[in-house]
């Protein structure tokens, strides 16, 4: 299992972001990356957004992980819905 993976920000509420990784939604702290917006790509590790990535960087990293036999932070079929504070949902 890989502890870092590229993802796509789908929602943000304050310092918390929801990131889609391998089709699964995960919570992460956005404290380290300022002004991260839904639709942006990022690198997630150990529950933290570590850096903003371009779409090309995210795609290349995902391809490298697949070639190495990994699937990011774990492929799980189905989606879970999370509710953030103030009614923000995905």
C-alpha positions as CSV (number, residue, x, y, z in Angstrom):
1,X,0.0,0.0,0.0
2,X,1.3,3.4,-0.9
3,X,1.0,6.1,1.7
4,X,1.1,9.0,-0.8
5,X,-1.0,9.4,-3.9
6,X,-2.3,12.0,-6.3
7,X,-5.9,13.0,-5.9
8,X,-8.5,15.5,-7.0
9,X,-10.0,17.9,-4.5
10,X,-13.8,17.6,-4.6
11,X,-14.8,19.8,-1.6
12,X,-13.3,22.1,1.0
13,X,-14.6,23.3,4.3
14,X,-12.1,25.5,6.1
15,X,-8.9,23.5,6.6
16,X,-10.4,20.2,5.7
17,X,-10.7,18.9,2.2
18,X,-12.2,15.9,0.5
19,X,-10.0,14.3,-2.1
20,X,-10.9,11.6,-4.6
21,X,-8.2,9.0,-4.9
22,X,-8.7,5.9,-7.0
23,X,-12.4,6.5,-7.0
24,X,-12.7,6.7,-3.2
25,X,-13.3,9.9,-1.2
26,X,-10.8,10.6,1.6
27,X,-10.6,13.3,4.2
28,X,-7.3,15.3,4.4
29,X,-6.0,18.3,6.1
30,X,-5.4,21.3,3.7
31,X,-3.4,23.3,6.2
32,X,-0.1,22.9,4.3
33,X,-1.4,24.2,0.9
34,X,-3.0,27.6,0.8
35,X,-6.1,28.3,-1.4
36,X,-6.6,24.8,-2.6
37,X,-9.9,24.7,-4.5
38,X,-12.2,21.9,-5.7
39,X,-11.1,20.7,-9.1
40,X,-7.4,21.0,-8.3
41,X,-5.0,18.1,-8.2
42,X,-2.8,17.5,-5.2
43,X,-0.5,15.0,-3.5
44,X,-1.9,13.4,-0.4
45,X,0.1,11.6,2.3
46,X,-0.7,10.5,5.8
47,X,-3.9,12.5,5.9
48,X,-2.3,15.7,4.7
49,X,-2.4,17.5,1.3
50,X,1.4,17.9,0.8
51,X,1.4,19.9,-2.4
52,X,-0.6,21.1,-5.4
53,X,0.0,19.2,-8.6
54,X,-0.8,20.0,-12.2
55,X,-3.1,17.7,-14.0
56,X,-0.1,16.3,-16.0
57,X,1.9,15.7,-12.8
58,X,-1.1,13.9,-11.2
59,X,-1.7,11.7,-14.3
60,X,2.0,10.8,-14.6
61,X,2.3,9.9,-10.9
62,X,-0.9,7.8,-11.0
63,X,0.5,6.0,-14.1
64,X,3.8,5.4,-12.3
65,X,2.0,3.9,-9.3
66,X,-0.1,1.6,-11.5
67,X,3.0,0.4,-13.4
68,X,4.7,-0.3,-10.0
69,X,1.7,-2.5,-9.1
70,X,0.2,0.0,-6.6
71,X,-3.1,1.7,-6.8
72,X,-2.6,4.8,-4.8
73,X,-4.1,4.6,-1.3
74,X,-6.2,1.5,-2.1
75,X,-8.8,0.9,-4.7
76,X,-12.2,0.1,-3.2
77,X,-15.3,-0.3,-5.2
78,X,-18.3,1.9,-4.3
79,X,-18.3,5.4,-3.0
80,X,-18.9,6.8,0.5
81,X,-20.6,10.1,1.1
82,X,-19.2,12.4,3.7
83,X,-20.8,15.5,5.2
84,X,-18.7,18.4,6.1
85,X,-19.7,21.2,8.5
86,X,-22.2,23.7,7.2
87,X,-23.9,21.2,5.0
88,X,-21.2,20.8,2.4
89,X,-21.5,17.3,0.9
90,X,-20.1,15.4,-2.0
